[in-house]
Amino acid sequence: MKVLVTGSCGFIGTNVCLFHLKRGDEVVGIDNLSRRGTEFNLQVLKNYSKFRFYKVDIRDLKAINKIFKLHQNFSIIYHLAAQVAVTLSVENPIEDFEVNILGTLNLLEATRRYQPKAFFIFASTNKVYGGMEHIQIKLKDDKYFAVKYPNGIDENFNLDFHSPYGCSKGAADQYVRDYARIYGLNTVVFRQSCIYGPYQFGIEDQGWVAYFCIQALLDKPITIYGDGRQVRDVLYIDDLIEAYWLAYKKRKKVLGEIFNIGGGKENIVGILEFIKYLEEKLGKKILYKFAPWRPGDQKYFVSDNTKLKKLLSWQPKISFEEGVEKLLLWIKQNKCLIDRVIK
Ligand SMILES: NC(=O)c1ccc[n+]([C@@H]2O[C@H](COP(=O)([O-])OP(=O)(O)OC[C@H]3O[C@@H](n4cnc5c(N)ncnc54)[C@H](O)[C@@H]3O)[C@@H](O)[C@H]2O)c1
């Protein structure tokens, strides 16, 4: 089969490409290489003869159309390219709008025009639910928890786009869903919690699990936004890719659907708790400082994965401890290079 991956050299994109390349599939990748670390990931992907790469910006509809005309019959289109940082979206909301909304619309239009049968996967975010300020939050063991949501947040929770990033991803999420209704495209939306794993060059503002691990291993300080008592459910990349793959295999069941996806209540971790965990695991003190809360930051987000379990029989397989071990190993093996990339 042949698949298209936008954002192919980013964290999730690289892992998705590798999954297909290792299966022997043809992979067409699109990326503008704007994210740090993407050049490194590109070199890894170039080791595979079935990988074809286009350095293209998803805002450029002409270039996108050209690729779609050239390559017929994508079985799956993974739309992962995005402006991913909340703080950058506040600094430059127009660019954020253009990449996340116009870029997504370009991909949907090219799909509608040239490859309407392709299965279209969109990586959305739990940020579409906003800061969730109205839910009752309590503090226990220096971590927040949501009193009425012991199983997490499901897809019926009110949308409340907050921050330009929340707005642009939320609008794109709704466009992708609506293209299934209005044009009959085969789309599915995944509202992802924190995903982590190898090939993730985490930064202060995005990809915090990898950011913490990289900073800790390289003896650099960590910035924590807010008070560090926030709680997240973290999901290892292989589990996310398994959900994407199951969605494709059982596509008739999921067309036009939206899924929350994360580590769920079994893989919950607080920000400060994670630092303590790393300190014990690595046997060293980690330097950290606090910065103000970012707009729309949730005190608690845990994904209720029930819908995914019901429709796709999916659930996370890789525990938090196991996943962090794999991530640390990747960082250790590529320490010199990562050190150069993040300078
Ligand atoms: N990693 C997570 O925890 C997480 C959580 C929720 C949602 N998501 C979503 O998943 C997707 C992938 O995230 P990621 O963590 O791999 O981020 P990433 O930054 O590693 O990957 C995004 C890729 O898109 C590319 N890109 C950015 N702007 C582009 C443009 N205009 N044209 C072409 N390419 C462009 C970047 O160079 C990068 O390679 C994003 O849509 C993100 O919003 C990620």
PDBQT file of the ligand as one rigid body, heavy atoms in Angstrom, charges set to zero:
ROOT
HETATM    1  N1  LIG A 401       2.789  15.062  20.477  1.00  0.00    +0.000 N 
HETATM    2  C1  LIG A 401       1.689  15.260  21.148  1.00  0.00    +0.000 C 
HETATM    3  O1  LIG A 401       1.653  15.037  22.359  1.00  0.00    +0.000 OA
HETATM    4  C2  LIG A 401       0.429  15.746  20.464  1.00  0.00    +0.000 A 
HETATM    5  C3  LIG A 401      -0.723  15.896  21.238  1.00  0.00    +0.000 A 
HETATM    6  C4  LIG A 401      -1.881  16.343  20.624  1.00  0.00    +0.000 A 
HETATM    7  C5  LIG A 401      -1.888  16.599  19.271  1.00  0.00    +0.000 A 
HETATM    8  N2  LIG A 401      -0.753  16.462  18.546  1.00  0.00    +0.000 N 
HETATM    9  C6  LIG A 401      -0.813  16.739  17.101  1.00  0.00    +0.000 C 
HETATM   10  O2  LIG A 401      -0.132  15.704  16.402  1.00  0.00    +0.000 OA
HETATM   11  C7  LIG A 401       0.502  16.233  15.240  1.00  0.00    +0.000 C 
HETATM   12  C8  LIG A 401       1.963  15.851  15.233  1.00  0.00    +0.000 C 
HETATM   13  O3  LIG A 401       2.557  16.350  16.408  1.00  0.00    +0.000 OA
HETATM   14  P1  LIG A 401       4.081  16.082  16.775  1.00  0.00    +0.000 P 
HETATM   15  O4  LIG A 401       4.152  15.948  18.235  1.00  0.00    +0.000 OA
HETATM   16  O5  LIG A 401       4.627  15.038  15.907  1.00  0.00    +0.000 OA
HETATM   17  O6  LIG A 401       4.700  17.509  16.423  1.00  0.00    +0.000 OA
HETATM   18  P2  LIG A 401       6.009  17.853  15.564  1.00  0.00    +0.000 P 
HETATM   19  O7  LIG A 401       6.214  19.320  15.688  1.00  0.00    +0.000 OA
HETATM   20  O8  LIG A 401       7.121  16.957  15.943  1.00  0.00    +0.000 OA
HETATM   21  O9  LIG A 401       5.559  17.512  14.077  1.00  0.00    +0.000 OA
HETATM   22  C9  LIG A 401       4.893  18.431  13.243  1.00  0.00    +0.000 C 
HETATM   23  C10 LIG A 401       5.617  18.472  11.922  1.00  0.00    +0.000 C 
HETATM   24  O10 LIG A 401       4.941  19.371  11.051  1.00  0.00    +0.000 OA
HETATM   25  C11 LIG A 401       5.922  20.113  10.337  1.00  0.00    +0.000 C 
HETATM   26  N3  LIG A 401       5.313  21.379   9.907  1.00  0.00    +0.000 N 
HETATM   27  C12 LIG A 401       4.997  22.456  10.679  1.00  0.00    +0.000 A 
HETATM   28  N4  LIG A 401       4.441  23.424   9.931  1.00  0.00    +0.000 NA
HETATM   29  C13 LIG A 401       4.418  22.935   8.653  1.00  0.00    +0.000 A 
HETATM   30  C14 LIG A 401       3.966  23.471   7.418  1.00  0.00    +0.000 A 
HETATM   31  N5  LIG A 401       3.454  24.721   7.347  1.00  0.00    +0.000 N 
HETATM   32  N6  LIG A 401       4.080  22.706   6.296  1.00  0.00    +0.000 NA
HETATM   33  C15 LIG A 401       4.629  21.466   6.357  1.00  0.00    +0.000 A 
HETATM   34  N7  LIG A 401       5.080  20.914   7.500  1.00  0.00    +0.000 NA
HETATM   35  C16 LIG A 401       4.959  21.630   8.638  1.00  0.00    +0.000 A 
HETATM   36  C17 LIG A 401       7.074  20.321  11.318  1.00  0.00    +0.000 C 
HETATM   37  O11 LIG A 401       8.297  20.588  10.674  1.00  0.00    +0.000 OA
HETATM   38  C18 LIG A 401       7.069  18.978  12.045  1.00  0.00    +0.000 C 
HETATM   39  O12 LIG A 401       7.932  18.074  11.413  1.00  0.00    +0.000 OA
HETATM   40  C19 LIG A 401       0.248  17.732  15.273  1.00  0.00    +0.000 C 
HETATM   41  O13 LIG A 401      -0.846  17.992  14.439  1.00  0.00    +0.000 OA
HETATM   42  C20 LIG A 401      -0.104  18.025  16.716  1.00  0.00    +0.000 C 
HETATM   43  O14 LIG A 401      -0.958  19.129  16.840  1.00  0.00    +0.000 OA
HETATM   44  C21 LIG A 401       0.417  16.041  19.116  1.00  0.00    +0.000 A 
ENDROOT
TORSDOF 0
